[in-house]
Amino acid sequence: MDKTIRTHLDNIRSDDGQIQFKAYDYLMKETEQPVDWAYEAWDEIVEGLTHKG
């Protein structure tokens, strides 16, 4: 996983909605095709889907 992907994965959890949206948009575009970092990020992504409210 390169630094750009890592940064966007981190930014998904930002308190700033604009930063979150930019990260989400970037990652969605990247994953239109298979990516080599999917399994590396999977647990983190699933954890982020858990409702904390």
mmCIF file as Biopython writes it, N, C-alpha, C and O atoms, coordinates in Angstrom:
data_model
#
loop_
_atom_site.group_PDB
_atom_site.id
_atom_site.type_symbol
_atom_site.label_atom_id
_atom_site.label_alt_id
_atom_site.label_comp_id
_atom_site.label_asym_id
_atom_site.label_entity_id
_atom_site.label_seq_id
_atom_site.pdbx_PDB_ins_code
_atom_site.Cartn_x
_atom_site.Cartn_y
_atom_site.Cartn_z
_atom_site.occupancy
_atom_site.B_iso_or_equiv
_atom_site.auth_seq_id
_atom_site.auth_asym_id
_atom_site.pdbx_PDB_model_num
ATOM 1   N N  . MET A ? 1  ? 0.856   -1.166 0.000   1.0 0.0 1  A 1 
ATOM 2   C CA . MET A ? 1  ? 0.000   0.000  0.000   1.0 0.0 1  A 1 
ATOM 3   C C  . MET A ? 1  ? 0.907   1.236  0.000   1.0 0.0 1  A 1 
ATOM 4   O O  . MET A ? 1  ? 1.845   1.333  0.791   1.0 0.0 1  A 1 
ATOM 5   N N  . ASP A ? 2  ? 0.612   2.166  -0.893  1.0 0.0 2  A 1 
ATOM 6   C CA . ASP A ? 2  ? 1.448   3.359  -0.943  1.0 0.0 2  A 1 
ATOM 7   C C  . ASP A ? 2  ? 0.965   4.418  0.053   1.0 0.0 2  A 1 
ATOM 8   O O  . ASP A ? 2  ? -0.095  4.281  0.664   1.0 0.0 2  A 1 
ATOM 9   N N  . LYS A ? 3  ? 1.758   5.461  0.198   1.0 0.0 3  A 1 
ATOM 10  C CA . LYS A ? 3  ? 1.459   6.502  1.190   1.0 0.0 3  A 1 
ATOM 11  C C  . LYS A ? 3  ? 0.167   7.249  0.883   1.0 0.0 3  A 1 
ATOM 12  O O  . LYS A ? 3  ? -0.539  7.666  1.801   1.0 0.0 3  A 1 
ATOM 13  N N  . THR A ? 4  ? -0.148  7.421  -0.387  1.0 0.0 4  A 1 
ATOM 14  C CA . THR A ? 4  ? -1.371  8.132  -0.765  1.0 0.0 4  A 1 
ATOM 15  C C  . THR A ? 4  ? -2.602  7.357  -0.313  1.0 0.0 4  A 1 
ATOM 16  O O  . THR A ? 4  ? -3.528  7.938  0.253   1.0 0.0 4  A 1 
ATOM 17  N N  . ILE A ? 5  ? -2.617  6.068  -0.555  1.0 0.0 5  A 1 
ATOM 18  C CA . ILE A ? 5  ? -3.746  5.233  -0.125  1.0 0.0 5  A 1 
ATOM 19  C C  . ILE A ? 5  ? -3.840  5.248  1.395   1.0 0.0 5  A 1 
ATOM 20  O O  . ILE A ? 5  ? -4.930  5.401  1.946   1.0 0.0 5  A 1 
ATOM 21  N N  . ARG A ? 6  ? -2.709  5.092  2.077   1.0 0.0 6  A 1 
ATOM 22  C CA . ARG A ? 6  ? -2.697  5.105  3.541   1.0 0.0 6  A 1 
ATOM 23  C C  . ARG A ? 6  ? -3.294  6.410  4.075   1.0 0.0 6  A 1 
ATOM 24  O O  . ARG A ? 6  ? -4.093  6.394  5.011   1.0 0.0 6  A 1 
ATOM 25  N N  . THR A ? 7  ? -2.906  7.524  3.485   1.0 0.0 7  A 1 
ATOM 26  C CA . THR A ? 7  ? -3.422  8.826  3.910   1.0 0.0 7  A 1 
ATOM 27  C C  . THR A ? 7  ? -4.926  8.901  3.732   1.0 0.0 7  A 1 
ATOM 28  O O  . THR A ? 7  ? -5.630  9.374  4.624   1.0 0.0 7  A 1 
ATOM 29  N N  . HIS A ? 8  ? -5.431  8.442  2.596   1.0 0.0 8  A 1 
ATOM 30  C CA . HIS A ? 8  ? -6.872  8.491  2.356   1.0 0.0 8  A 1 
ATOM 31  C C  . HIS A ? 8  ? -7.626  7.549  3.292   1.0 0.0 8  A 1 
ATOM 32  O O  . HIS A ? 8  ? -8.721  7.883  3.745   1.0 0.0 8  A 1 
ATOM 33  N N  . LEU A ? 9  ? -7.072  6.401  3.585   1.0 0.0 9  A 1 
ATOM 34  C CA . LEU A ? 9  ? -7.711  5.496  4.547   1.0 0.0 9  A 1 
ATOM 35  C C  . LEU A ? 9  ? -7.766  6.144  5.934   1.0 0.0 9  A 1 
ATOM 36  O O  . LEU A ? 9  ? -8.761  6.007  6.645   1.0 0.0 9  A 1 
ATOM 37  N N  . ASP A ? 10 ? -6.713  6.838  6.311   1.0 0.0 10 A 1 
ATOM 38  C CA . ASP A ? 10 ? -6.711  7.549  7.594   1.0 0.0 10 A 1 
ATOM 39  C C  . ASP A ? 10 ? -7.723  8.688  7.587   1.0 0.0 10 A 1 
ATOM 40  O O  . ASP A ? 10 ? -8.404  8.927  8.584   1.0 0.0 10 A 1 
ATOM 41  N N  . ASN A ? 11 ? -7.819  9.385  6.465   1.0 0.0 11 A 1 
ATOM 42  C CA . ASN A ? 11 ? -8.709  10.541 6.367   1.0 0.0 11 A 1 
ATOM 43  C C  . ASN A ? 11 ? -10.187 10.174 6.394   1.0 0.0 11 A 1 
ATOM 44  O O  . ASN A ? 11 ? -11.027 11.029 6.676   1.0 0.0 11 A 1 
ATOM 45  N N  . ILE A ? 12 ? -10.515 8.936  6.108   1.0 0.0 12 A 1 
ATOM 46  C CA . ILE A ? 12 ? -11.914 8.495  6.186   1.0 0.0 12 A 1 
ATOM 47  C C  . ILE A ? 12 ? -12.452 8.705  7.603   1.0 0.0 12 A 1 
ATOM 48  O O  . ILE A ? 12 ? -13.650 8.923  7.783   1.0 0.0 12 A 1 
ATOM 49  N N  . ARG A ? 13 ? -11.584 8.640  8.595   1.0 0.0 13 A 1 
ATOM 50  C CA . ARG A ? 13 ? -12.003 8.795  9.992   1.0 0.0 13 A 1 
ATOM 51  C C  . ARG A ? 13 ? -11.850 10.223 10.513  1.0 0.0 13 A 1 
ATOM 52  O O  . ARG A ? 13 ? -11.980 10.462 11.713  1.0 0.0 13 A 1 
ATOM 53  N N  . SER A ? 14 ? -11.581 11.156 9.632   1.0 0.0 14 A 1 
ATOM 54  C CA . SER A ? 14 ? -11.425 12.558 10.037  1.0 0.0 14 A 1 
ATOM 55  C C  . SER A ? 14 ? -12.730 13.118 10.592  1.0 0.0 14 A 1 
ATOM 56  O O  . SER A ? 14 ? -13.816 12.669 10.223  1.0 0.0 14 A 1 
ATOM 57  N N  . ASP A ? 15 ? -12.615 14.089 11.469  1.0 0.0 15 A 1 
ATOM 58  C CA . ASP A ? 15 ? -13.795 14.794 11.972  1.0 0.0 15 A 1 
ATOM 59  C C  . ASP A ? 15 ? -14.294 15.829 10.965  1.0 0.0 15 A 1 
ATOM 60  O O  . ASP A ? 15 ? -15.416 16.323 11.080  1.0 0.0 15 A 1 
ATOM 61  N N  . ASP A ? 16 ? -13.466 16.152 9.986   1.0 0.0 16 A 1 
ATOM 62  C CA . ASP A ? 16 ? -13.813 17.134 8.956   1.0 0.0 16 A 1 
ATOM 63  C C  . ASP A ? 16 ? -14.530 16.426 7.806   1.0 0.0 16 A 1 
ATOM 64  O O  . ASP A ? 16 ? -13.947 15.572 7.139   1.0 0.0 16 A 1 
ATOM 65  N N  . GLY A ? 17 ? -15.774 16.779 7.582   1.0 0.0 17 A 1 
ATOM 66  C CA . GLY A ? 17 ? -16.580 16.133 6.547   1.0 0.0 17 A 1 
ATOM 67  C C  . GLY A ? 17 ? -16.011 16.269 5.151   1.0 0.0 17 A 1 
ATOM 68  O O  . GLY A ? 17 ? -16.131 15.346 4.345   1.0 0.0 17 A 1 
ATOM 69  N N  . GLN A ? 18 ? -15.392 17.406 4.844   1.0 0.0 18 A 1 
ATOM 70  C CA . GLN A ? 18 ? -14.809 17.594 3.513   1.0 0.0 18 A 1 
ATOM 71  C C  . GLN A ? 18 ? -13.626 16.660 3.297   1.0 0.0 18 A 1 
ATOM 72  O O  . GLN A ? 18 ? -13.460 16.091 2.219   1.0 0.0 18 A 1 
ATOM 73  N N  . ILE A ? 19 ? -12.816 16.510 4.321   1.0 0.0 19 A 1 
ATOM 74  C CA . ILE A ? 19 ? -11.673 15.594 4.228   1.0 0.0 19 A 1 
ATOM 75  C C  . ILE A ? 19 ? -12.171 14.166 4.061   1.0 0.0 19 A 1 
ATOM 76  O O  . ILE A ? 19 ? -11.639 13.411 3.247   1.0 0.0 19 A 1 
ATOM 77  N N  . GLN A ? 20 ? -13.192 13.794 4.832   1.0 0.0 20 A 1 
ATOM 78  C CA . GLN A ? 20 ? -13.779 12.457 4.703   1.0 0.0 20 A 1 
ATOM 79  C C  . GLN A ? 20 ? -14.289 12.228 3.290   1.0 0.0 20 A 1 
ATOM 80  O O  . GLN A ? 20 ? -14.016 11.185 2.696   1.0 0.0 20 A 1 
ATOM 81  N N  . PHE A ? 21 ? -15.024 13.185 2.748   1.0 0.0 21 A 1 
ATOM 82  C CA . PHE A ? 21 ? -15.596 13.021 1.416   1.0 0.0 21 A 1 
ATOM 83  C C  . PHE A ? 21 ? -14.509 12.881 0.361   1.0 0.0 21 A 1 
ATOM 84  O O  . PHE A ? 21 ? -14.605 12.019 -0.512  1.0 0.0 21 A 1 
ATOM 85  N N  . LYS A ? 22 ? -13.479 13.714 0.428   1.0 0.0 22 A 1 
ATOM 86  C CA . LYS A ? 22 ? -12.392 13.628 -0.554  1.0 0.0 22 A 1 
ATOM 87  C C  . LYS A ? 22 ? -11.705 12.264 -0.484  1.0 0.0 22 A 1 
ATOM 88  O O  . LYS A ? 22 ? -11.372 11.674 -1.512  1.0 0.0 22 A 1 
ATOM 89  N N  . ALA A ? 23 ? -11.499 11.772 0.732   1.0 0.0 23 A 1 
ATOM 90  C CA . ALA A ? 23 ? -10.872 10.457 0.900   1.0 0.0 23 A 1 
ATOM 91  C C  . ALA A ? 23 ? -11.768 9.362  0.339   1.0 0.0 23 A 1 
ATOM 92  O O  . ALA A ? 23 ? -11.302 8.480  -0.382  1.0 0.0 23 A 1 
ATOM 93  N N  . TYR A ? 24 ? -13.048 9.420  0.668   1.0 0.0 24 A 1 
ATOM 94  C CA . TYR A ? 24 ? -14.010 8.431  0.178   1.0 0.0 24 A 1 
ATOM 95  C C  . TYR A ? 24 ? -14.059 8.442  -1.344  1.0 0.0 24 A 1 
ATOM 96  O O  . TYR A ? 24 ? -14.012 7.389  -1.980  1.0 0.0 24 A 1 
ATOM 97  N N  . ASP A ? 25 ? -14.155 9.633  -1.926  1.0 0.0 25 A 1 
ATOM 98  C CA . ASP A ? 25 ? -14.225 9.768  -3.377  1.0 0.0 25 A 1 
ATOM 99  C C  . ASP A ? 25 ? -12.972 9.191  -4.040  1.0 0.0 25 A 1 
ATOM 100 O O  . ASP A ? 25 ? -13.068 8.475  -5.037  1.0 0.0 25 A 1 
ATOM 101 N N  . TYR A ? 26 ? -11.817 9.499  -3.493  1.0 0.0 26 A 1 
ATOM 102 C CA . TYR A ? 26 ? -10.562 8.988  -4.039  1.0 0.0 26 A 1 
ATOM 103 C C  . TYR A ? 26 ? -10.524 7.460  -3.984  1.0 0.0 26 A 1 
ATOM 104 O O  . TYR A ? 26 ? -10.189 6.802  -4.970  1.0 0.0 26 A 1 
ATOM 105 N N  . LEU A ? 27 ? -10.872 6.905  -2.822  1.0 0.0 27 A 1 
ATOM 106 C CA . LEU A ? 27 ? -10.825 5.452  -2.663  1.0 0.0 27 A 1 
ATOM 107 C C  . LEU A ? 27 ? -11.850 4.749  -3.548  1.0 0.0 27 A 1 
ATOM 108 O O  . LEU A ? 27 ? -11.574 3.669  -4.072  1.0 0.0 27 A 1 
ATOM 109 N N  . MET A ? 28 ? -13.010 5.336  -3.719  1.0 0.0 28 A 1 
ATOM 110 C CA . MET A ? 28 ? -14.018 4.747  -4.608  1.0 0.0 28 A 1 
ATOM 111 C C  . MET A ? 28 ? -13.503 4.694  -6.044  1.0 0.0 28 A 1 
ATOM 112 O O  . MET A ? 28 ? -13.701 3.697  -6.738  1.0 0.0 28 A 1 
ATOM 113 N N  . LYS A ? 29 ? -12.851 5.753  -6.487  1.0 0.0 29 A 1 
ATOM 114 C CA . LYS A ? 29 ? -12.295 5.764  -7.849  1.0 0.0 29 A 1 
ATOM 115 C C  . LYS A ? 29 ? -11.177 4.736  -7.988  1.0 0.0 29 A 1 
ATOM 116 O O  . LYS A ? 29 ? -11.084 4.043  -9.002  1.0 0.0 29 A 1 
ATOM 117 N N  . GLU A ? 30 ? -10.334 4.642  -6.971  1.0 0.0 30 A 1 
ATOM 118 C CA . GLU A ? 30 ? -9.235  3.671  -7.004  1.0 0.0 30 A 1 
ATOM 119 C C  . GLU A ? 30 ? -9.745  2.239  -7.075  1.0 0.0 30 A 1 
ATOM 120 O O  . GLU A ? 30 ? -9.121  1.389  -7.710  1.0 0.0 30 A 1 
ATOM 121 N N  . THR A ? 31 ? -10.866 1.968  -6.432  1.0 0.0 31 A 1 
ATOM 122 C CA . THR A ? 31 ? -11.360 0.592  -6.351  1.0 0.0 31 A 1 
ATOM 123 C C  . THR A ? 31 ? -12.344 0.233  -7.458  1.0 0.0 31 A 1 
ATOM 124 O O  . THR A ? 31 ? -13.033 -0.783 -7.372  1.0 0.0 31 A 1 
ATOM 125 N N  . GLU A ? 32 ? -12.414 1.056  -8.489  1.0 0.0 32 A 1 
ATOM 126 C CA . GLU A ? 32 ? -13.212 0.668  -9.658  1.0 0.0 32 A 1 
ATOM 127 C C  . GLU A ? 32 ? -12.576 -0.526 -10.358 1.0 0.0 32 A 1 
ATOM 128 O O  . GLU A ? 32 ? -13.239 -1.254 -11.096 1.0 0.0 32 A 1 
ATOM 129 N N  . GLN A ? 33 ? -11.305 -0.713 -10.122 1.0 0.0 33 A 1 
ATOM 130 C CA . GLN A ? 33 ? -10.548 -1.864 -10.608 1.0 0.0 33 A 1 
ATOM 131 C C  . GLN A ? 33 ? -9.963  -2.571 -9.381  1.0 0.0 33 A 1 
ATOM 132 O O  . GLN A ? 33 ? -9.818  -1.950 -8.328  1.0 0.0 33 A 1 
ATOM 133 N N  . PRO A ? 34 ? -9.629  -3.850 -9.501  1.0 0.0 34 A 1 
ATOM 134 C CA . PRO A ? 34 ? -9.014  -4.542 -8.360  1.0 0.0 34 A 1 
ATOM 135 C C  . PRO A ? 34 ? -7.743  -3.819 -7.889  1.0 0.0 34 A 1 
ATOM 136 O O  . PRO A ? 34 ? -6.974  -3.294 -8.695  1.0 0.0 34 A 1 
ATOM 137 N N  . VAL A ? 35 ? -7.547  -3.807 -6.589  1.0 0.0 35 A 1 
ATOM 138 C CA . VAL A ? 35 ? -6.370  -3.162 -6.008  1.0 0.0 35 A 1 
ATOM 139 C C  . VAL A ? 35 ? -5.580  -4.178 -5.191  1.0 0.0 35 A 1 
ATOM 140 O O  . VAL A ? 35 ? -6.150  -5.113 -4.627  1.0 0.0 35 A 1 
ATOM 141 N N  . ASP A ? 36 ? -4.273  -3.988 -5.132  1.0 0.0 36 A 1 
ATOM 142 C CA . ASP A ? 36 ? -3.427  -4.951 -4.426  1.0 0.0 36 A 1 
ATOM 143 C C  . ASP A ? 36 ? -3.431  -4.753 -2.910  1.0 0.0 36 A 1 
ATOM 144 O O  . ASP A ? 36 ? -2.896  -5.589 -2.182  1.0 0.0 36 A 1 
ATOM 145 N N  . TRP A ? 37 ? -4.015  -3.677 -2.428  1.0 0.0 37 A 1 
ATOM 146 C CA . TRP A ? 37 ? -4.019  -3.387 -0.997  1.0 0.0 37 A 1 
ATOM 147 C C  . TRP A ? 37 ? -5.341  -3.749 -0.310  1.0 0.0 37 A 1 
ATOM 148 O O  . TRP A ? 37 ? -5.501  -3.473 0.879   1.0 0.0 37 A 1 
ATOM 149 N N  . ALA A ? 38 ? -6.263  -4.342 -1.010  1.0 0.0 38 A 1 
ATOM 150 C CA . ALA A ? 38 ? -7.594  -4.619 -0.451  1.0 0.0 38 A 1 
ATOM 151 C C  . ALA A ? 38 ? -7.526  -5.485 0.812   1.0 0.0 38 A 1 
ATOM 152 O O  . ALA A ? 38 ? -8.154  -5.156 1.818   1.0 0.0 38 A 1 
ATOM 153 N N  . TYR A ? 39 ? -6.781  -6.573 0.769   1.0 0.0 39 A 1 
ATOM 154 C CA . TYR A ? 39 ? -6.722  -7.460 1.932   1.0 0.0 39 A 1 
ATOM 155 C C  . TYR A ? 39 ? -5.970  -6.807 3.085   1.0 0.0 39 A 1 
ATOM 156 O O  . TYR A ? 39 ? -6.265  -7.067 4.252   1.0 0.0 39 A 1 
ATOM 157 N N  . GLU A ? 40 ? -5.016  -5.977 2.763   1.0 0.0 40 A 1 
ATOM 158 C CA . GLU A ? 40 ? -4.255  -5.272 3.790   1.0 0.0 40 A 1 
ATOM 159 C C  . GLU A ? 40 ? -5.143  -4.287 4.561   1.0 0.0 40 A 1 
ATOM 160 O O  . GLU A ? 40 ? -4.946  -4.078 5.758   1.0 0.0 40 A 1 
ATOM 161 N N  . ALA A ? 41 ? -6.102  -3.693 3.885   1.0 0.0 41 A 1 
ATOM 162 C CA . ALA A ? 41 ? -6.963  -2.672 4.489   1.0 0.0 41 A 1 
ATOM 163 C C  . ALA A ? 41 ? -8.309  -3.219 4.957   1.0 0.0 41 A 1 
ATOM 164 O O  . ALA A ? 41 ? -9.061  -2.504 5.620   1.0 0.0 41 A 1 
ATOM 165 N N  . TRP A ? 42 ? -8.626  -4.465 4.629   1.0 0.0 42 A 1 
ATOM 166 C CA . TRP A ? 42 ? -9.978  -4.999 4.843   1.0 0.0 42 A 1 
ATOM 167 C C  . TRP A ? 42 ? -10.468 -4.869 6.285   1.0 0.0 42 A 1 
ATOM 168 O O  . TRP A ? 42 ? -11.548 -4.325 6.513   1.0 0.0 42 A 1 
ATOM 169 N N  . ASP A ? 43 ? -9.704  -5.354 7.258   1.0 0.0 43 A 1 
ATOM 170 C CA . ASP A ? 43 ? -10.152 -5.320 8.655   1.0 0.0 43 A 1 
ATOM 171 C C  . ASP A ? 43 ? -10.416 -3.889 9.118   1.0 0.0 43 A 1 
ATOM 172 O O  . ASP A ? 43 ? -11.386 -3.626 9.828   1.0 0.0 43 A 1 
ATOM 173 N N  . GLU A ? 44 ? -9.564  -2.991 8.720   1.0 0.0 44 A 1 
ATOM 174 C CA . GLU A ? 44 ? -9.725  -1.581 9.076   1.0 0.0 44 A 1 
ATOM 175 C C  . GLU A ? 44 ? -10.996 -0.995 8.463   1.0 0.0 44 A 1 
ATOM 176 O O  . GLU A ? 44 ? -11.718 -0.245 9.121   1.0 0.0 44 A 1 
ATOM 177 N N  . ILE A ? 45 ? -11.264 -1.331 7.225   1.0 0.0 45 A 1 
ATOM 178 C CA . ILE A ? 45 ? -12.461 -0.827 6.544   1.0 0.0 45 A 1 
ATOM 179 C C  . ILE A ? 45 ? -13.714 -1.375 7.211   1.0 0.0 45 A 1 
ATOM 180 O O  . ILE A ? 45 ? -14.659 -0.628 7.463   1.0 0.0 45 A 1 
ATOM 181 N N  . VAL A ? 46 ? -13.731 -2.661 7.496   1.0 0.0 46 A 1 
ATOM 182 C CA . VAL A ? 46 ? -14.894 -3.276 8.142   1.0 0.0 46 A 1 
ATOM 183 C C  . VAL A ? 46 ? -15.115 -2.657 9.526   1.0 0.0 46 A 1 
ATOM 184 O O  . VAL A ? 46 ? -16.253 -2.374 9.901   1.0 0.0 46 A 1 
ATOM 185 N N  . GLU A ? 47 ? -14.060 -2.451 10.269  1.0 0.0 47 A 1 
ATOM 186 C CA . GLU A ? 47 ? -14.177 -1.831 11.591  1.0 0.0 47 A 1 
ATOM 187 C C  . GLU A ? 47 ? -14.812 -0.441 11.486  1.0 0.0 47 A 1 
ATOM 188 O O  . GLU A ? 47 ? -15.597 -0.045 12.348  1.0 0.0 47 A 1 
ATOM 189 N N  . GLY A ? 48 ? -14.471 0.286  10.441  1.0 0.0 48 A 1 
ATOM 190 C CA . GLY A ? 48 ? -15.024 1.619  10.234  1.0 0.0 48 A 1 
ATOM 191 C C  . GLY A ? 48 ? -16.499 1.614  9.890   1.0 0.0 48 A 1 
ATOM 192 O O  . GLY A ? 48 ? -17.157 2.650  9.983   1.0 0.0 48 A 1 
ATOM 193 N N  . LEU A ? 49 ? -17.030 0.472  9.497   1.0 0.0 49 A 1 
ATOM 194 C CA . LEU A ? 49 ? -18.447 0.373  9.158   1.0 0.0 49 A 1 
ATOM 195 C C  . LEU A ? 49 ? -19.324 0.187  10.389  1.0 0.0 49 A 1 
ATOM 196 O O  . LEU A ? 49 ? -20.546 0.312  10.305  1.0 0.0 49 A 1 
ATOM 197 N N  . THR A ? 50 ? -18.720 -0.104 11.512  1.0 0.0 50 A 1 
ATOM 198 C CA . THR A ? 50 ? -19.470 -0.336 12.738  1.0 0.0 50 A 1 
ATOM 199 C C  . THR A ? 50 ? -20.049 0.968  13.261  1.0 0.0 50 A 1 
ATOM 200 O O  . THR A ? 50 ? -19.334 1.960  13.406  1.0 0.0 50 A 1 
ATOM 201 N N  . HIS A ? 51 ? -21.334 0.962  13.541  1.0 0.0 51 A 1 
ATOM 202 C CA . HIS A ? 51 ? -22.010 2.146  14.073  1.0 0.0 51 A 1 
ATOM 203 C C  . HIS A ? 51 ? -21.575 2.354  15.521  1.0 0.0 51 A 1 
ATOM 204 O O  . HIS A ? 51 ? -21.660 1.435  16.337  1.0 0.0 51 A 1 
ATOM 205 N N  . LYS A ? 52 ? -21.114 3.545  15.834  1.0 0.0 52 A 1 
ATOM 206 C CA . LYS A ? 52 ? -20.620 3.823  17.179  1.0 0.0 52 A 1 
ATOM 207 C C  . LYS A ? 52 ? -21.581 4.691  17.972  1.0 0.0 52 A 1 
ATOM 208 O O  . LYS A ? 52 ? -21.193 5.245  19.001  1.0 0.0 52 A 1 
ATOM 209 N N  . GLY A ? 53 ? -22.811 4.826  17.530  1.0 0.0 53 A 1 
ATOM 210 C CA . GLY A ? 53 ? -23.751 5.708  18.215  1.0 0.0 53 A 1 
ATOM 211 C C  . GLY A ? 53 ? -24.643 4.972  19.038  1.0 0.0 53 A 1 
ATOM 212 O O  . GLY A ? 53 ? -25.505 5.558  19.692  1.0 0.0 53 A 1 
#
